[in-house]
Amino acid sequence: MGQKWGGIAVAGAGRSDARADSAAERWTTQLAGLLLLVAVAAGLLGQGAFYPSVQRPLGLVLVVATLCGLVGRPLTSDDLRLLAVVPALALAAWAVLDGVLVGVGGAGVGPAALLVGLVAVLVVCRRLGQEDREVLLAGVIGIGLLVALIGWLGVAGRVGSWAFQAQGLWRASSTLTYPNATAAVLVAISLVVLGRLIATPGSVALALAAAGLLAGLAATMSRAGVLALVVGLVVLAGLRGLGVTARAVVGPVAGALVATIGLLPSMPAASPPRPALALGGLGAGLVLAAMVARSRRWSAVTLVGGVLVAGLVGLLVTGGGGIGGAAQTVAQARGNLASPDRTGAQHAALRLVTQHPLTGTGPGQADLRWKGHDHGSQLYTYVHNEYLQATRSSAWSAWVCSRFCWSRSRACCGARAPPATQQQQQQPPLPGLGWSRRWPRSPSTAAWTLSGTCQPSCSP
């Protein structure tokens, strides 16, 4: 109905106000999505937001993004039904209380803020439209590729701020300055890209992105990262089918393998870097991934097999170009699961859990000490196992929250879902998320944003 202004009926005034409100709501939600992308970039390019100088502005950006997202659509009871919301808020409250119980009131503020940030990202992403989610996800993939490229350059060019030297090897640490944290980011984004590639077979752009991310993952030489990738691929195959998953994965994996072979001679610290060989391997790997993406099923298998055989013959003819010796050095350092220091840290953490079974040691309030092989005292600050780290700090509360989250996930998977629209059916599920094995350097903003883009939307 129209409204009267000065006694004159104005038709459509109410509709104009509604259109203005709708436009303002879309603008604020779009701004919220862009701010989340800024937060991802700031976190991943700023050493994983490890230091307060990055944490403070990143937290401010998340607060503004949350407010923008809530302007048009305030919180509802449906937000509390999101999988991680209740466990995250419960664990955040316990982190603060646990810090008070152990006599260090401020110790739980950091973990609590981390968990509240998780909830904020999920709530904001739930309010984004489909186009805004696509923009956000494309931005996260682009930033992930930048992280992978910087790490690869760190190894190929021996850039100390982008690579990590240990066990006689150069490993990619990129802007996060830690190989395992970098691997956690790249695994999470790689699985999403591979999921998209399954839904849109033949996409050269997605194949190239997946190959680049996997090549960056290989440059980290992270055993935990590879294990997380394998677990994610198993879940993805279970969700989408083994055949279609293998068809989508073969090209990017083969391309990443070729790129890694070219990078191997630059990894041993005792050998000079071979940037030209590394660049040639990366280019060949990307070309292979693109060609496989455009090939039919058996043509792709023949192409991959032919390239690998030709590469093997070329290495034998040229004497390997140092690749054989480099591969042996890498295999000796990373081709096993032995890690005495981390095993000692985990045993020390378990002892602390048994000593403080109810409240834990408090957030960040325990040093891990044990006797090393030479009977000298060893000291670690982090367990390098996220689940055990949380249990050590918060004891059984962390376990209870994890069990609650697991039961909620089983209920969600077992519940009958409403019929999906054609647009929703085209969106691949998120197969899993990699988490850093070192919580304070956790690349959590990127992981939360990826999970948020797969949440049910409250958009009409």
Salt bridges, closest charged atoms under 4 A:
GLU25 OE2 - ARG73 NH2 2.95
ASP78 OD1 - ARG81 NH1 2.23
ASP79 OD1 - ARG126 NH1 2.94
ASP79 OD2 - ARG127 NH2 2.74
GLU134 OE1 - ARG196 NH1 3.09
